[in-house]
C-alpha cells in the first residue's frame, strides 16, 4: 500500500506494441537508474557514468532516449516479447497490462524468505486495435507517436515531483535497493509482470490467491 | 495478548476433551450412589471409582459417531486457530521491534506511555523516516483513519440505520438484536470475507466505486449474503453447542458465588456502536462509557415497580424461612447435609433469594431521573431527543435498556445468536443490499496516504452536518448525507479536544473555535469572579444557586438546591465530580487560551494546581481569582501551560471539556428544534418491516422533537388512519402499492438508499445526486489531501 502507483493507458495497433512498450519502459528506467556505485573506504562512493542514446521506432513516428546499456535493453526486450506473445495467444479482445514495479528488499529471518516491498508501480494498460486499411494505419502512426510523446512528458513530470525515493544505501545494503547484476548501469530493483485481463477486469490467479488469503483471514 | 491467545487454544482443547470425557467416561450411577462399589480397604467412594476404565471409555467413544464428528470438526477448527496464532506471533514480533527500534520505547516503559505520546512519536518519525511515502507529514486523523477504517464504516451504517438490528416483535415491542455473532458476520460480508467489497485492507474494489452496474453488484451481494446465511445455518448446531458449553463453564461458578452479578448491567454491543464517535479508539470509548457506568446503573435502578417489590419481598420471605430452617438444622447436626437434595435445595433457595433481593430497591435511594440523565449525557454524549424532559417515563428507561442491558440478557442473546443470525442475514439483510451498495459508493472517500475511508469519518461539517445541530447555514448536506443525532459535530469536537495538536481543515477550525467561544462565554458568565471561600459547601453552592443562574452550563447542573447539598455531602458522587469538573474545566478552559495573558496564567498556574477532590472550592476559588481577566478564546492551539502537565492529566481535562461541550450542544439542539416545531418534522423511515408504524402525523400530534434513530411507541389507533396518507407521501408522490413491506424496488425513480424525502419540509434539499441516469459518469472519488 505504501507505494506510489501510476497508470498509463495506450491504444495500439498490433505491430506497434513492442516499440511503444519498449519506449515507455526505457524512459522510466532511464530516470530510475544511476551509474554503478564504487564504494571507497570511508563509506563514500563514487558513481560511474552512464551514457544515453536515441532509438527510433519503425512503426511509430517516435524517437526515445534510453540508457545505453545493451544488457538492460535485452532484458526489457525479452519481457516485452513475452507480454506480446501472451497477448497474442490469449484470444481475448487484446487487453492486457504490464507493470514495472520498483521494490526494496527486506531481509527476513528464517523460515521466511526475503520480502519485496514495492515503492513505485507503473502500470501500462494496453489495448490492441485492428485497423483495416493503410490510411488508418498512417494516421495511427502519427497519433500514437504524439500520444507517446505526451506520456513521456507525463512520466517526467511525475518523476520530477521529488517524492519518496529509497535512501542511498551503505555498501552492505546495496543489493536491497539497487539491481547490481548489470555491468554498466545500476537501476533500482525492479520487476516486470504482466496480466492479460478478461472483460471483468480480474484474472484467475488473483482470484485464487485472494480466495486462499481470505479463508486464512477467517 | 500472546498469552491470552495461547490460553484460548488451550481452552478450546480443554472444553472439547472435558465434555467428551464427561459424556462418555463417567459412570454417573456410582457418582450418585445409586450403585454400590465394592471396596476392600475403606468404605468411602472416591472420584476415580466413578471413572470408567480406559478401554471401555475409548470403545464407547469410537462407537459414538456423533462424538467422533464433533471431535473432527473441533480438531480442524483448532488447527486453523493454531495457524492463525503462529501468524499473529510474527506480527506481534514486528510490532515489538517497531516500538523498540523506531519509536524508541522500551518494553519496560511501555505501560506508562499514553496513546497521545505514541501518536506524537509516530508523527515525528514520519518526518524523519517517511514511513508513508505519499505525504510528507502524517496527521493524527490519518493515523486514526488507518486504525479505525472499518469501525467507522460500521458506526456510520448504524447511525444511518442501514443495518437490520432493530425489530418490532409482537410481545416484546421494539427491540434491538446485535450480538457478536451478527457483528462478525457483517464484517465478514462487507470487509474481509471472501468476495467482500474491499479488495484489500485499504481500498474498495473499483467496480463498487462506480455507479454503472449497481444493480448487478447488489444482486451479487445479495446472493453472497444468502450463501453466508446458509453456511451459518449449517454450522448453527455446532456453534450453538459451543456457546452453551462455554457459557456453562464460564458463568456457573459466577452464579454460584455471586448471583447478583448477573443482575449487573453492561453496555450492550449496540450501545457501544450507537454511542461511539467517529474516529474514537476503543480505549477512549471504553473509558468514556465506564465513566458513565455508575450514573447509568443508578438511573436504571431508580425505577421501581411497587407490585414487583411486594411480590419479591414476599417470595424472599417464604424462601428465606425455609432456608433458615434448613441452615439451623445443618448447624445443629451436619449429617442433615448427607440427606438427598438438601444441599441442592439450600443452594437453589439462596440463589432465589438473591434474585428476589435484586428487585427490592434500596430504601435510601432518591428518585432524580432528569439529573441522572444529564450526568449520563455528559459522558455518553449521545441521546435521542425525545428522552430530554421525559427521563421519568418507563419508555425512556426501556429504550435506555437497549443501550445498557443486563448481563444475563447479554448472555441469553449470545446463546440465541447462532439460531437467529442466519435468519436475519437471509431475510433482512438481503433486502438492503442495494442500499448498502449505494452507501459504500456514495460515502467512500479516498484519502492520500490512507486509502479508502468512510466520508463521514472525515467529520466534515459542510458535507455531513445537520442543521439542527449547530451547523445551520454551514452545511450543504442533503438529508441523505447528514449524520444523525449530531454525530458529525460531536465527533469533530471530541476529536479536536482529544487531539489538541491536530490542525483541522479551515471550515472545521471555524466551527470548533466558534463553539468553544460560546461555551467559554457561558462558563465564565456563570461564575463572576467570586472571592475565594474556604468552605466547600458555600463556594460550590454559591456557584450553583445564584439567584437566577443565567448561564446554560449552570442551568444544566443546578437541580433543586436541596439536591445540590445532598450531592455535595456524598463522597465521590457523580454530580459533585461533575460540578467540580465544571469549575476545574472552566478554569482550565480559560487558561487554555493562548493570549497575552498566558504569561499571567503561567504565573498563576502553580497556585491553581491539580485540585484534590476534598478541597474543590479552594482550588476553584484560587483559579478564579488567579485568572481575573476574562478570556476570549480564539483558537485551540497549544498553550503555554500544556507543556507543564503530563498527558495523563491532559486527557482527564479533555474529557471534562468534552462533556461540557456535549451538554452545551445538546442544549442548543433542544432549543433549536423546539423553535422548529411548527415546521413538519421530517422523520426518516427505516426500511424494514417495522417501519409502517412510525408516522409523521403522530409526531406532529405528539409535539415533541423526535430523534431520527430511536423508534418510539405509537398508539395503535392512529396507525391505521395515518398509514394510507403517510405511505403515499413516503414514496415521494409515486403511487406505489401499499401492500407488502418495502421490498427494495429496482426502479430508477426510487431515490437512492430507499429513503424518501418529504416535499413539505422547509429545509433545503437537493434531489439525491445519484440517480439511475448516472450510469456513465466517472467514478465518484473525492481526493482529499
Interface residues (C-beta under 8 A of the other chain):
Chain A: X1 X2 X3 X4 X112 X119 X163 X164 X201 X210 X211 X214 X215 X216 X217 X218
Chain B: X80 X83 X84 X87 X90 X130 X131 X132 X133 X134 X188 X192 X193 X194 X195 X196 X200 X201 X202 X206 X207 X451
